Amino acid sequence: VMLLTMHNIISDGWSMGVLFQELSVLYEAFSKGEPSPLPELPVQYADYARWQREWLQGEQLNAQLSYWKKQLYGASTLQLPSDRPRLHVQSSCGAKQSFVLSETLLKGLRRLSDQHGVTLFMTLLALYQTLLHRYTGQDDIIVGSPIAGRNHSQVEGLIGPFLNVLVLRINLSGNPTFQDLLARVREICLDGYDHADLSFEKLVEELHPQRDLSHNPLFQVTFALRNTPTLLLELPGLTAQDFEIGSGIARVDLHLFFIVESETALRGWLIYNTDLFDASTINRMAGHFQMIAEAMVANPNQQ
């Protein structure tokens, strides 16, 4: 068993794909007694960090900050019903529960996305927002979402912490139809991508949100979709297999994470804080998400 443990300060999810690919290439070469065939990198992470510091200042920095300050002004805390009272100091004790959306439902979600000019990510995010709205009764909902942060081809082959977090604030007031909600989500996501160069840490530093040790600043729930190929080690003479290991950590109250495993398979995970939620509650929540998805695919005009 090979266990790789890397801190977020040196790598991210994209980096793992780079690492596995390079490890596979090196293993094959070294097993044949050949030298490393990997080309020299055109840039290093330090080059990117210097470029980012030089670019993100002055007018560029002010434009990014101005957008986010306006976008997040007056934001409220999500009051997600829990099985137990929130601790005065938030814990990171977590667990995860997986579920699978059927091939029929996945095809329906893709068709719905195409019809309304949105990505599968946007459709799943809108469904998540709908679920959170139904659970909380709140119209103003913020969801954090990781973004690769690799906007330049030169950095695609680098191992490093390029990952950033977008703060996506969606307004569900007026009891919109689901197709109207899709339009709102699309607009917010595209605007967020246009202002994604500002790091989340810098944003928190500038906004000075009121600190409360019982929950995260700015958002309490997150969402992610990974639609890249499954990471596999390809080692000559060996068969490599992944072991799924639970970290026992939840960085926020609730994190919904999807992986497109194939054209016909979409697997989801709900990672949750075990000091707040029971496994049975999360299982029921996963079922509710699937029910909402099926209903909206069948009739996106319903409110």
KOLVEXPA-577732 format. One record per residue (C-alpha): residue in three letters; x, y, z; residue number from 1. Coordinates in pm, 1 decimal, decimal comma, padded with zeros to 6 digits. Layout:
REM KOLVEXPA-577732
NODE  residu        xx        yy        zz  num
NODE     ala         X         Y         Z  NUM
...
This chain:
REM KOLVEXPA-577732
NODE  residu        xx        yy        zz  num
NODE     val   00000,0   00000,0   00000,0    1
NODE     met   00135,0   00340,0  -00095,5    2
NODE     leu  -00002,6   00631,6   00104,6    3
NODE     leu   00058,7   00987,6  -00015,6    4
NODE     thr  -00013,2   01262,0   00235,1    5
NODE     met   00027,7   01618,7   00112,9    6
NODE     his  -00069,1   01943,8   00280,7    7
NODE     asn  -00292,4   02184,5   00088,6    8
NODE     ile  -00009,9   02438,7   00100,5    9
NODE     ile   00180,9   02243,3  -00169,5   10
NODE     ser  -00083,7   02074,1  -00384,0   11
NODE     asp  -00448,6   02052,8  -00485,2   12
NODE     gly  -00680,7   01804,2  -00657,7   13
NODE     trp  -00554,4   01890,1  -01006,5   14
NODE     ser  -00198,9   01836,3  -00882,4   15
NODE     met  -00279,0   01473,5  -00804,4   16
NODE     gly  -00351,5   01406,3  -01171,6   17
NODE     val  -00015,5   01562,0  -01265,8   18
NODE     leu   00162,5   01361,8  -00995,6   19
NODE     phe   00007,2   01028,3  -01098,1   20
NODE     gln   00087,3   01087,9  -01465,1   21
NODE     glu   00449,6   01178,1  -01391,7   22
NODE     leu   00489,8   00889,9  -01147,3   23
NODE     ser   00362,9   00647,9  -01412,9   24
NODE     val   00607,0   00786,0  -01672,3   25
NODE     leu   00903,1   00774,4  -01432,6   26
NODE     tyr   00821,6   00420,8  -01313,0   27
NODE     glu   00816,1   00288,6  -01668,6   28
NODE     ala   01142,3   00463,1  -01759,5   29
NODE     phe   01332,1   00364,1  -01443,9   30
NODE     ser   01209,9   00002,5  -01462,3   31
NODE     lys   01384,8  -00013,2  -01803,8   32
NODE     gly   01699,1   00155,2  -01674,6   33
NODE     glu   01627,9   00466,4  -01877,8   34
NODE     pro   01667,1   00828,0  -01761,9   35
NODE     ser   01371,5   01050,4  -01684,2   36
NODE     pro   01184,6   01141,9  -02004,6   37
NODE     leu   00998,3   01429,5  -01837,6   38
NODE     pro   01068,0   01766,5  -02002,7   39
NODE     glu   01190,7   02064,2  -01806,0   40
NODE     leu   00905,4   02278,7  -01679,2   41
NODE     pro   00867,2   02616,6  -01853,1   42
NODE     val   00777,9   02783,5  -01522,7   43
NODE     gln   00776,7   02698,2  -01153,2   44
NODE     tyr   00513,7   02774,7  -00891,4   45
NODE     ala   00730,2   03058,3  -00761,9   46
NODE     asp   00702,2   03221,4  -01106,6   47
NODE     tyr   00324,2   03202,5  -01088,2   48
NODE     ala   00319,6   03342,1  -00733,0   49
NODE     arg   00536,9   03636,7  -00840,2   50
NODE     trp   00319,3   03702,0  -01145,3   51
NODE     gln   00005,2   03692,4  -00931,6   52
NODE     arg   00147,9   03946,4  -00684,9   53
NODE     glu   00256,5   04177,2  -00965,8   54
NODE     trp  -00071,6   04156,0  -01157,9   55
NODE     leu  -00322,5   04163,0  -00872,8   56
NODE     gln  -00267,1   04513,1  -00744,7   57
NODE     gly  -00381,7   04864,5  -00817,7   58
NODE     glu  -00682,4   04885,8  -01051,1   59
NODE     gln  -00704,8   04509,5  -01101,2   60
NODE     leu  -00717,3   04445,0  -00726,8   61
NODE     asn  -00967,4   04725,8  -00669,7   62
NODE     ala  -01196,9   04595,8  -00945,9   63
NODE     gln  -01196,1   04245,6  -00796,7   64
NODE     leu  -01254,2   04373,0  -00443,3   65
NODE     ser  -01529,7   04610,7  -00553,6   66
NODE     tyr  -01724,8   04328,0  -00717,2   67
NODE     trp  -01704,1   04093,7  -00419,9   68
NODE     lys  -01780,5   04361,2  -00161,7   69
NODE     lys  -02093,4   04457,1  -00354,6   70
NODE     gln  -02189,0   04094,4  -00417,5   71
NODE     leu  -02156,6   03987,6  -00053,1   72
NODE     tyr  -02284,4   04300,0   00122,7   73
NODE     gly  -02540,4   04216,6   00391,8   74
NODE     ala  -02507,2   03840,0   00348,4   75
NODE     ser  -02672,1   03624,9   00613,8   76
NODE     thr  -02564,9   03302,1   00782,7   77
NODE     leu  -02731,7   02983,0   00659,3   78
NODE     gln  -02946,9   02833,7   00936,1   79
NODE     leu  -02948,8   02467,8   00833,4   80
NODE     pro  -03158,2   02258,3   01077,2   81
NODE     ser  -02935,0   02017,2   01269,3   82
NODE     asp  -02984,6   01716,5   01494,7   83
NODE     arg  -02785,0   01876,0   01775,6   84
NODE     pro  -02716,4   02234,6   01886,9   85
NODE     arg  -02413,4   02397,1   01730,8   86
NODE     leu  -02100,4   02394,6   01948,1   87
NODE     his  -01961,3   02728,5   02062,0   88
NODE     val  -01636,2   02635,7   01889,4   89
NODE     gln  -01681,8   02455,8   01556,6   90
NODE     ser  -01535,7   02108,1   01536,4   91
NODE     ser  -01402,7   01938,0   01223,4   92
NODE     cys  -01537,0   01590,7   01305,5   93
NODE     gly  -01684,4   01453,0   00986,1   94
NODE     ala  -01812,7   01156,8   00789,9   95
NODE     lys  -01937,3   01105,6   00436,4   96
NODE     gln  -02221,4   00925,0   00267,1   97
NODE     ser  -02230,3   00834,2  -00100,3   98
NODE     phe  -02520,7   00798,9  -00342,1   99
NODE     val  -02556,7   00747,4  -00716,5  100
NODE     leu  -02781,5   00928,8  -00961,1  101
NODE     ser  -02927,1   00689,9  -01216,4  102
NODE     glu  -02825,1   00686,4  -01582,9  103
NODE     thr  -03173,4   00804,6  -01677,3  104
NODE     leu  -03156,4   01097,4  -01434,4  105
NODE     leu  -02806,4   01194,6  -01551,0  106
NODE     lys  -02923,7   01200,8  -01913,0  107
NODE     gly  -03219,0   01414,5  -01806,7  108
NODE     leu  -02990,4   01658,3  -01623,7  109
NODE     arg  -02761,6   01686,1  -01927,8  110
NODE     arg  -03061,3   01746,6  -02153,9  111
NODE     leu  -03202,2   02008,3  -01915,8  112
NODE     ser  -02863,7   02183,1  -01902,1  113
NODE     asp  -02833,6   02192,6  -02282,5  114
NODE     gln  -03187,0   02327,8  -02323,5  115
NODE     his  -03120,4   02621,5  -02091,5  116
NODE     gly  -02762,3   02700,3  -02193,9  117
NODE     val  -02600,9   02604,9  -01864,6  118
NODE     thr  -02336,1   02355,2  -01758,9  119
NODE     leu  -02404,0   02039,7  -01558,4  120
NODE     phe  -02224,9   02212,5  -01268,6  121
NODE     met  -02474,5   02500,2  -01277,0  122
NODE     thr  -02774,2   02266,1  -01287,8  123
NODE     leu  -02649,4   02060,1  -00992,3  124
NODE     leu  -02572,0   02380,2  -00799,7  125
NODE     ala  -02925,7   02508,8  -00865,7  126
NODE     leu  -03066,5   02180,1  -00734,3  127
NODE     tyr  -02846,7   02209,2  -00423,8  128
NODE     gln  -02967,4   02566,1  -00371,5  129
NODE     thr  -03326,0   02444,4  -00403,3  130
NODE     leu  -03262,9   02173,4  -00144,1  131
NODE     leu  -03104,8   02422,2   00098,2  132
NODE     his  -03393,7   02665,5   00043,3  133
NODE     arg  -03647,2   02394,0   00123,3  134
NODE     tyr  -03459,5   02295,6   00439,7  135
NODE     thr  -03403,5   02647,8   00571,5  136
NODE     gly  -03681,0   02861,8   00421,1  137
NODE     gln  -03413,8   03123,0   00341,8  138
NODE     asp  -03406,6   03302,8   00006,3  139
NODE     asp  -03051,4   03435,9   00036,7  140
NODE     ile  -02811,3   03141,2   00021,3  141
NODE     ile  -02432,9   03138,8  -00014,4  142
NODE     val  -02242,1   02831,3  -00127,6  143
NODE     gly  -01864,0   02808,1  -00145,5  144
NODE     ser  -01723,8   02626,7  -00448,5  145
NODE     pro  -01362,8   02535,1  -00533,3  146
NODE     ile  -01223,6   02640,3  -00870,8  147
NODE     ala  -00906,3   02507,6  -01036,3  148
NODE     gly  -00746,3   02851,9  -01066,7  149
NODE     arg  -00531,0   02746,6  -01365,1  150
NODE     asn  -00617,9   03010,0  -01620,3  151
NODE     his  -00290,0   02982,6  -01812,9  152
NODE     ser  -00172,2   02681,3  -02013,8  153
NODE     gln   00180,8   02713,3  -01872,5  154
NODE     val   00065,8   02616,3  -01522,3  155
NODE     glu  -00148,8   02315,7  -01618,3  156
NODE     gly   00145,0   02077,6  -01566,6  157
NODE     leu   00255,6   02219,7  -01232,3  158
NODE     ile   00207,0   02069,8  -00887,4  159
NODE     gly   00100,3   02343,9  -00649,3  160
NODE     pro  -00185,7   02509,9  -00457,5  161
NODE     phe  -00366,7   02689,2  -00741,3  162
NODE     leu  -00710,7   02603,2  -00602,4  163
NODE     asn  -00930,5   02898,0  -00511,5  164
NODE     val  -01280,1   02918,0  -00361,9  165
NODE     leu  -01564,7   03114,9  -00518,5  166
NODE     val  -01838,3   03252,7  -00295,2  167
NODE     leu  -02161,5   03205,1  -00493,2  168
NODE     arg  -02458,2   03396,3  -00352,4  169
NODE     ile  -02793,7   03305,2  -00505,8  170
NODE     asn  -03123,7   03485,1  -00444,4  171
NODE     leu  -03430,2   03259,7  -00452,2  172
NODE     ser  -03683,4   03530,2  -00365,0  173
NODE     gly  -04011,3   03556,1  -00555,5  174
NODE     asn  -04062,3   03179,5  -00573,1  175
NODE     pro  -03896,7   03144,9  -00917,0  176
NODE     thr  -03948,1   02853,5  -01153,4  177
NODE     phe  -03652,6   02619,9  -01173,9  178
NODE     gln  -03563,7   02743,9  -01521,8  179
NODE     asp  -03561,3   03101,0  -01387,0  180
NODE     leu  -03335,7   02984,4  -01104,5  181
NODE     leu  -03101,0   02828,5  -01361,3  182
NODE     ala  -03070,6   03168,7  -01528,9  183
NODE     arg  -02986,0   03332,3  -01195,4  184
NODE     val  -02727,5   03066,3  -01113,7  185
NODE     arg  -02570,7   03098,4  -01460,1  186
NODE     glu  -02530,5   03474,9  -01422,0  187
NODE     ile  -02378,8   03449,8  -01074,8  188
NODE     cys  -02137,0   03173,9  -01178,8  189
NODE     leu  -02016,2   03356,9  -01490,5  190
NODE     asp  -01966,0   03680,1  -01294,2  191
NODE     gly  -01780,4   03482,5  -01028,7  192
NODE     tyr  -01549,6   03326,2  -01289,6  193
NODE     asp  -01472,7   03675,0  -01423,1  194
NODE     his  -01359,6   03777,9  -01073,1  195
NODE     ala  -01191,3   03454,2  -00966,5  196
NODE     asp  -00833,9   03583,4  -00944,4  197
NODE     leu  -00877,5   03723,9  -00594,9  198
NODE     ser  -00785,6   03457,6  -00339,7  199
NODE     phe  -01045,4   03358,0  -00084,0  200
NODE     glu  -00801,2   03436,2   00198,3  201
NODE     lys  -00750,6   03789,2   00064,5  202
NODE     leu  -01127,0   03832,7   00030,4  203
NODE     val  -01188,4   03735,0   00393,4  204
NODE     glu  -00908,3   03965,9   00502,5  205
NODE     glu  -01060,9   04259,4   00314,3  206
NODE     leu  -01424,7   04198,0   00407,5  207
NODE     his  -01357,0   04161,6   00781,4  208
NODE     pro  -01668,9   03945,3   00840,3  209
NODE     gln  -01789,6   03923,4   01197,4  210
NODE     arg  -01600,6   03628,9   01340,9  211
NODE     asp  -01788,8   03351,6   01514,1  212
NODE     leu  -01594,0   03045,6   01626,2  213
NODE     ser  -01906,8   02832,1   01587,9  214
NODE     his  -01907,9   02843,7   01205,3  215
NODE     asn  -01703,3   02935,4   00898,4  216
NODE     pro  -01690,0   03292,8   00770,6  217
NODE     leu  -01895,0   03382,4   00457,3  218
NODE     phe  -02042,6   03034,1   00395,7  219
NODE     gln  -02129,8   02717,1   00585,5  220
NODE     val  -02190,0   02479,4   00293,0  221
NODE     thr  -01989,5   02398,5  -00019,0  222
NODE     phe  -02038,7   02229,9  -00356,4  223
NODE     ala  -01804,5   02076,7  -00614,1  224
NODE     leu  -01818,2   01874,6  -00935,1  225
NODE     arg  -01521,7   01684,3  -01076,2  226
NODE     asn  -01567,0   01590,3  -01439,0  227
NODE     thr  -01205,7   01495,7  -01513,2  228
NODE     pro  -01107,2   01129,3  -01572,9  229
NODE     thr  -01056,1   00905,0  -01270,8  230
NODE     leu  -00695,3   00918,7  -01152,7  231
NODE     leu  -00515,6   00587,6  -01204,5  232
NODE     leu  -00155,1   00481,5  -01173,5  233
NODE     glu  -00042,8   00299,6  -01489,5  234
NODE     leu   00259,2   00094,4  -01385,4  235
NODE     pro   00407,8  -00173,4  -01617,6  236
NODE     gly   00373,5  -00518,0  -01462,8  237
NODE     leu   00150,7  -00392,9  -01181,1  238
NODE     thr  -00218,9  -00333,7  -01131,1  239
NODE     ala  -00295,9  -00031,4  -00914,6  240
NODE     gln  -00623,2   00003,9  -00728,3  241
NODE     asp  -00757,7   00291,5  -00520,5  242
NODE     phe  -00852,9   00247,3  -00156,8  243
NODE     glu  -01125,8   00482,6  -00042,8  244
NODE     ile  -01029,6   00617,6   00299,6  245
NODE     gly  -01250,7   00845,5   00502,8  246
NODE     ser  -01056,8   01136,6   00649,7  247
NODE     gly  -01300,6   01185,2   00937,0  248
NODE     ile  -01286,3   01559,7   00865,9  249
NODE     ala  -01556,9   01806,7   00766,7  250
NODE     arg  -01426,6   02156,5   00691,9  251
NODE     val  -01779,5   02303,2   00674,0  252
NODE     asp  -02123,4   02200,3   00797,2  253
NODE     leu  -02214,1   02027,5   00469,9  254
NODE     his  -02025,9   01962,5   00145,2  255
NODE     leu  -02191,9   01813,4  -00164,6  256
NODE     phe  -01941,7   01663,0  -00406,2  257
NODE     phe  -02007,6   01492,5  -00741,4  258
NODE     ile  -01778,8   01292,0  -00969,4  259
NODE     val  -01871,9   01209,2  -01328,5  260
NODE     glu  -01740,8   00852,5  -01333,8  261
NODE     ser  -01851,6   00788,5  -01694,7  262
NODE     glu  -02107,6   00905,3  -01947,5  263
NODE     thr  -02366,5   00703,1  -01757,7  264
NODE     ala  -02260,9   00737,0  -01394,6  265
NODE     leu  -02274,6   01033,0  -01156,0  266
NODE     arg  -02172,3   00958,8  -00798,4  267
NODE     gly  -02232,1   01201,0  -00517,1  268
NODE     trp  -02101,7   01236,0  -00163,3  269
NODE     leu  -02238,9   01435,3   00125,7  270
NODE     ile  -01958,2   01516,9   00368,4  271
NODE     tyr  -02104,2   01642,3   00694,7  272
NODE     asn  -02013,1   01754,4   01044,1  273
NODE     thr  -02099,6   01466,8   01276,8  274
NODE     asp  -02138,0   01698,5   01576,1  275
NODE     leu  -02435,9   01851,9   01393,2  276
NODE     phe  -02593,6   01573,5   01187,5  277
NODE     asp  -02680,4   01205,6   01219,4  278
NODE     ala  -02611,5   00964,2   00933,6  279
NODE     ser  -02985,7   00901,3   00896,9  280
NODE     thr  -03048,1   01272,9   00842,8  281
NODE     ile  -02784,2   01292,9   00570,3  282
NODE     asn  -02921,5   00979,2   00403,4  283
NODE     arg  -03266,1   01137,9   00396,1  284
NODE     met  -03116,2   01459,8   00257,2  285
NODE     ala  -02952,2   01265,6  -00028,1  286
NODE     gly  -03289,3   01112,3  -00106,7  287
NODE     his  -03452,3   01455,1  -00108,5  288
NODE     phe  -03188,2   01584,1  -00350,5  289
NODE     gln  -03265,7   01302,1  -00592,6  290
NODE     met  -03640,0   01365,4  -00560,6  291
NODE     ile  -03593,5   01735,3  -00640,8  292
NODE     ala  -03368,7   01649,4  -00936,9  293
NODE     glu  -03624,0   01407,0  -01081,3  294
NODE     ala  -03906,2   01660,0  -01033,5  295
NODE     met  -03718,7   01945,8  -01199,7  296
NODE     val  -03608,6   01732,5  -01494,7  297
NODE     ala  -03971,0   01628,2  -01543,8  298
NODE     asn  -04098,5   01987,8  -01525,3  299
NODE     pro  -03850,3   02276,9  -01501,4  300
NODE     asn  -04139,3   02526,3  -01519,2  301
NODE     gln  -04257,7   02443,1  -01167,7  302
NODE     gln  -04182,8   02689,2  -00889,2  303
